[in-house]
Amino acid sequence: NAGVTQTPKFQVLKTGQSMTLQCAQDMNHNSMYWYRQDPGMGLRLIYYSASEGTTDKGEVPNGYNVSRLNKREFSLRLESAAPSQTSVYFCASNTLEGLRRRETQYFGPGTRLLVL
Amino acid sequence: DQQVKQNSPSLSVQEGRISILNCDYTNSMFDYFLWYKKYPAEGPTFLISISSIKDKNEDGRFTVFLNKSAKHLSLHIVPSQPGDSAVYFCAARGILTGGGNKLTFGTGTQLKVEL
């Protein structure tokens, strides 16, 4: 049981290049999320997928696209990278646990992206 | 507009003492509050949560207190241990229009537990 995995761990891009960040979870969670974390700021939601087959914008979706490939996988694509997209990207998935339906989101280890 | 605020970017505490991390929020529609812990080069890990209908939740050394009238919550760690040194994020849950749950995060507090 690996939890939430992300690839790659680190990437350097030139302005204008494209790339896809991959995320997979093996916990049978319905909902998946992409966040970015920048210095002095909390994690901000980019896109999310409440269930397989659906995706929606979060707080900061500009410059990104997503694909919910199946229940396990949720990818984030940068079509034309910009220096402002230099950040650490986290994927998460969630469950509502037990009878009390406590919210818990599980996070991957992150992808560090540098756009030059 | 920062709906969840952690006004202390850092906190230093001696081993064995109590650590108190604070968080304020502005949106009264939040229904669940969570604390996450983050080590460098790792993703955040869930620590403890509290429903908006409760005022206290305890789990071992960790206790979260919620004061709804003040829109304030705090995390108490007793006793603090060196392994607790990490960044702590407060998060509040709201409902996303497309379904799923949105967590709004604070900016984090770096806790350092000194020997």
Chai-1 contact restraints between the chains, C-beta under 6 A:
chainA,res_idxA,chainB,res_idxB,connection_type,confidence,min_distance_angstrom,max_distance_angstrom,comment,restraint_id
A,S31,B,G100,contact,1.0,0.0,6.0,A-B,restraint_1
A,M41,B,T107,contact,1.0,0.0,6.0,A-B,restraint_2
A,G42,B,F105,contact,1.0,0.0,6.0,A-B,restraint_3
A,G42,B,G106,contact,1.0,0.0,6.0,A-B,restraint_4
A,G42,B,T107,contact,1.0,0.0,6.0,A-B,restraint_5
A,L43,B,F105,contact,1.0,0.0,6.0,A-B,restraint_6
A,Y48,B,G100,contact,1.0,0.0,6.0,A-B,restraint_7
A,A50,B,G98,contact,1.0,0.0,6.0,A-B,restraint_8
A,A50,B,G99,contact,1.0,0.0,6.0,A-B,restraint_9
A,A50,B,G100,contact,1.0,0.0,6.0,A-B,restraint_10
A,D56,B,G98,contact,1.0,0.0,6.0,A-B,restraint_11
A,F90,B,G43,contact,1.0,0.0,6.0,A-B,restraint_12
A,R102,B,S49,contact,1.0,0.0,6.0,A-B,restraint_13
A,E103,B,Y32,contact,1.0,0.0,6.0,A-B,restraint_14
A,E103,B,R93,contact,1.0,0.0,6.0,A-B,restraint_15
A,E103,B,N101,contact,1.0,0.0,6.0,A-B,restraint_16
A,T104,B,F46,contact,1.0,0.0,6.0,A-B,restraint_17
A,F107,B,G43,contact,1.0,0.0,6.0,A-B,restraint_18
A,F107,B,P44,contact,1.0,0.0,6.0,A-B,restraint_19
A,G108,B,G43,contact,1.0,0.0,6.0,A-B,restraint_20
A,P109,B,E42,contact,1.0,0.0,6.0,A-B,restraint_21
A,P109,B,G43,contact,1.0,0.0,6.0,A-B,restraint_22
A,G110,B,G43,contact,1.0,0.0,6.0,A-B,restraint_23
